[in-house]
Amino acid sequence: MTVKINKTNAARLLDREKIAYRLIPYRFDENDLAAVHVAAELDEPVERVFKTLVLRGDRHGILVCVIPGDGELDLKKAARASGDKSVAMLHMKELLPVTGYIRGGCSPIGMKKRFPVFIHSSCMDFETIYVSAGVRGLQIEIAPADLVRVTAASLEDLL
């Protein structure tokens, strides 16, 4: 039996841009939204499962960092990449109104507005990587160069 997967805004945007991708469903746990859990569910190395973090810079406002699932974002490096003096994680209650996405289902693709996106350069070590499709329980498998192109991202050392 085939499971019907509903297209997300991120998937529709990739379709519009004619970018190849696969939607990969997984079982999510409301109490464990960590990328390590997602990687285990996908049976993939956590370095290939990238998490999307939304921050606010002191000079340029909202920015998006996409880093390996087991990585810890270096705020100084994120600030340097964005041209800010300092950056801080966006408050949870601001995530949905600012991006259109919820925690555990935040995709770097198809946010309400286009924000500067910075992707950790290790993404290029893989033929494809995984990022959230915009809802909990669904990942997009995509070539890193295509993700960079569709998000107009910069490759940076963010860890």
Helices and strands as residue ranges (DSSP letters): H 9-16, E 21-25, H 35-42, G 46-48, E 50-57, E 61-68, H 75-82, E 87-89, H 92-99, E 117-120, G 121-125, E 129-132, E 138-142, H 144-151, E 154-156
